[in-house]
C-alpha cells in the first residue's frame, strides 16, 4: 500500500507499507507512468528514491518539488525472490503565494541642480503605477548634492513568479522657471505650472530578475541594506533648467 499526504508548495510525504520485506523504490515524473509493458516505468523521472533491502514500512519526505505541478508516482517493491508489486498514483503541489517585495529609493545623487547661477530650488516626488507615493519638499541644492530619503520613498507589493513590477518613478523639478509653485503631483507629465520635471524610471522586474541585480553592498550600502538588491537609475538630462540626477533603487524581497 502506498499513499501521498501532507502535500505542500514544494514537498509531499509518501507512506509505503508492504506485506513482506522488500526493497522499495519510488519515481516521480511530470509525465504519466507508462503501464503499457509488463513492468511499468516512469517517463523522464524527475526524482528517484530507494530503500535498502528488507523494508516493510517507509516514510519518505519528498522535497525539491515545483509548485503547482502534477507529479505522477510509481512505487515498486521487490522481495528477495525477485517478486515485484507496484502502485501508481498522482498528486499536485500547492500554488506558491505571491512573494512580498519592498521597493525604495534610498539615495539620490544630484549632478546639476537645474540652476544656472547658485543653488537650485528642487523638489522630488515618487510615484508607482501612476499614483503619487510621496514627496521631498523644496530645498536649496547645489550641484553634486546627495540625499538619502527615509519617508514616503517606498512601496510594498507582492508578485507572482512571472509578474512584473510597475517600476518606482522618481521625479525631480526645479522652480526657477516660474513663481507659480510646484504642482501637487507631477504624475502624467514632465511639465506643469511652469516647472520643468524630469524623471528616473525604476525597472519593471520580475522577482527572478531582481535577484540577479547587484547587491546594495556592491554600491556601498551597509547595515540592513547590504544584502538586498539595488540598481542605479539615471534621470533624463534635459537641456535647460532640468535637474540632472540619478537614484539608487533598493529591492527587499521576502
C-alpha positions in Angstrom: 0.0 0.0 0.0 1.3 3.5 -0.9 -0.2 6.9 -0.1 0.8 10.5 -0.6 -0.1 13.1 2.1 1.0 16.4 3.6 1.1 18.0 0.1 2.7 21.5 0.2 4.1 24.0 -2.2 7.5 22.2 -2.8 7.1 19.0 -0.9 4.9 16.0 -0.1 5.0 12.9 2.1 5.0 9.3 0.8 4.0 6.4 3.1 4.5 2.8 1.9 3.7 -0.5 3.7 4.4 -4.0 2.3 3.2 -7.4 3.4 6.8 -8.8 3.4 10.3 -7.4 3.5 11.3 -5.8 0.2 13.4 -3.2 -1.5 11.1 -0.2 -2.2 11.6 2.3 -5.0 9.7 5.4 -5.9 9.8 7.5 -9.0 8.2 10.9 -9.7 7.5 12.3 -13.2 5.6 15.1 -14.6 4.5 12.7 -17.4 2.1 9.8 -16.9 3.5 6.5 -15.8 3.9 4.1 -18.8 2.0 1.0 -18.0 1.9 -0.5 -21.5 4.5 -3.2 -20.7 4.8 -5.9 -18.1 6.9 -3.6 -15.9 5.6 -0.1 -15.5 8.1 2.7 -16.0 8.3 6.4 -15.1 8.7 8.5 -18.2 11.5 11.1 -17.8 11.5 10.9 -14.0 12.4 14.0 -12.0 13.1 12.2 -8.8 14.1 8.6 -7.8 14.1 7.3 -4.2 15.0 3.8 -2.9 15.4 1.9 0.4 17.8 -0.9 1.4 16.5 -4.5 1.3 14.1 -6.0 3.8 11.9 -3.0 4.5 8.2 -3.2 5.3 7.5 0.4 6.2 8.7 3.5 4.5 8.1 7.1 5.4 9.6 9.4 2.8 9.7 13.3 2.7 9.8 14.2 -0.9 11.3 17.7 -1.3 12.7 20.0 -4.0 9.4 19.8 -5.9 8.0 22.5 -8.2 5.0 24.5 -7.0 1.5 24.0 -8.7 2.8 20.9 -10.6 1.2 17.5 -11.0 3.5 14.6 -10.3 2.9 11.0 -11.3 4.1 8.4 -8.9 5.4 4.9 -9.4 6.1 2.8 -6.3 7.6 -0.6 -6.8 8.5 -3.2 -4.1 10.8 -6.2 -4.9 11.3 -9.0 -2.4 14.3 -11.3 -2.0 12.9 -13.7 -4.6 12.6 -11.0 -7.2 8.8 -10.9 -7.0 7.5 -7.4 -7.7 4.4 -5.4 -7.0 3.7 -1.8 -7.8 1.2 1.0 -7.3 0.6 4.1 -9.5 -0.9 7.5 -8.5 -0.5 11.2 -8.8 -0.7 14.4 -6.7 -0.5 18.1 -7.4 1.7 20.5 -5.3 0.1 23.7 -4.0 0.4 27.1 -5.7 3.1 29.3 -4.3 1.9 32.5 -2.7 3.0 35.9 -4.1 6.4 37.0 -3.0 6.5 40.2 -1.0 8.8 42.9 -2.2 9.6 46.4 -0.8 10.9 48.9 -3.4 12.5 52.1 -2.2 14.7 55.0 -3.4 17.5 55.0 -0.8 19.8 57.6 -2.4 19.6 60.5 -4.8 22.7 62.0 -6.3 22.3 65.3 -8.0 24.9 66.3 -10.5 23.2 69.5 -11.7 20.6 71.3 -9.6 19.0 72.9 -12.6 20.0 76.5 -11.7 22.5 78.3 -14.0 23.7 80.5 -11.1 23.8 79.4 -7.5 21.7 76.7 -5.9 18.5 75.3 -7.5 15.1 75.2 -5.7 14.5 71.4 -6.1 11.7 69.1 -5.1 11.4 65.4 -5.6 8.4 63.1 -5.9 7.9 59.4 -6.0 5.2 57.6 -8.0 4.2 54.0 -8.6 1.7 52.7 -11.1 0.5 56.3 -11.9 -0.1 57.2 -8.2 1.9 59.6 -6.1 3.7 57.8 -3.2 5.3 60.8 -1.5 7.4 63.9 -1.9 10.5 65.6 -0.6 9.8 69.3 0.0 11.5 72.0 -1.9 15.1 72.7 -0.8 18.1 74.6 -2.0 20.6 72.2 -3.5 24.0 72.7 -5.0 25.5 70.6 -7.8 26.9 67.3 -6.6 24.4 67.1 -3.7 23.3 63.7 -2.2 20.0 63.0 -0.5 19.1 59.9 1.5 15.2 59.7 1.7 13.7 57.9 4.6 10.0 58.7 4.4 7.4 58.3 1.7 10.0 56.9 -0.7 8.9 53.3 -1.0 6.1 50.9 -1.9 5.4 47.4 -0.8 3.7 44.9 -3.0 3.7 41.1 -3.8 4.5 39.4 -7.1 3.7 36.0 -8.6 6.7 34.3 -10.3 6.1 35.8 -13.7 4.6 39.1 -12.6 6.4 42.4 -13.2 6.7 45.5 -11.0 5.3 48.6 -12.5 8.5 50.5 -11.6 9.0 53.1 -8.9 9.5 56.5 -10.6 11.5 59.4 -9.1 10.5 62.9 -10.3 12.7 66.0 -9.9 11.7 69.6 -10.6 13.4 73.0 -10.3 11.4 76.1 -9.6 13.2 78.9 -11.3 11.2 78.6 -14.4 8.1 80.1 -12.7 7.0 81.6 -9.4 3.6 79.8 -9.5 4.8 77.0 -7.3 5.1 73.2 -7.7 2.1 71.1 -8.8 0.6 68.8 -6.3 1.6 65.8 -8.4 3.9 65.6 -11.5 2.4 62.2 -12.4 1.2 62.3 -16.0 3.6 64.9 -17.5 7.1 66.3 -17.1 6.0 70.0 -17.1 3.2 71.6 -15.1 2.7 75.1 -13.6 5.9 76.2 -15.3 8.0 73.6 -13.5 10.5 71.5 -15.6 10.1 68.0 -14.3 12.3 65.1 -15.2 12.2 61.5 -14.1 14.2 58.4 -13.4 12.1 55.2 -14.1 12.8 52.2 -12.0 12.9 48.8 -13.6 9.8 46.7 -14.3 11.4 43.5 -13.0 10.2 40.0 -12.1 11.3 38.5 -8.8 13.9 36.4 -10.6 15.3 39.5 -12.4 15.5 41.4 -9.1 17.6 38.5 -7.5 20.0 38.8 -10.5 20.7 42.5 -9.7 23.9 43.5 -7.8 23.6 43.6 -4.0 23.3 47.0 -2.4 26.6 46.3 -0.7 28.3 46.5 -4.1 27.1 50.1 -4.3 28.4 51.0 -0.9 25.3 50.5 1.2 25.9 48.8 4.5 23.9 47.5 7.6 20.5 46.1 6.8 20.6 47.2 3.1 23.8 45.4 2.1 22.2 42.1 1.3 19.2 43.5 -0.6 19.4 44.2 -4.4 20.0 47.6 -5.9 20.2 49.3 -9.3 21.3 52.7 -10.4 18.7 54.6 -12.5 19.6 57.7 -14.3 17.2 60.6 -14.8 16.6 62.2 -18.1 19.1 65.0 -18.7 17.0 67.7 -20.5 18.5 70.8 -21.9 17.8 73.9 -19.8 16.5 74.2 -16.3 16.3 70.5 -15.6 17.7 68.7 -12.6 20.3 66.1 -13.6 20.4 63.2 -11.2 20.4 59.5 -10.6 18.9 57.3 -7.9 19.6 54.0 -6.3 16.6 51.8 -6.1 16.6 49.1 -3.4 14.6 45.9 -3.6 14.0 43.9 -0.4 12.5 40.5 -1.3 10.7 38.3 1.1 
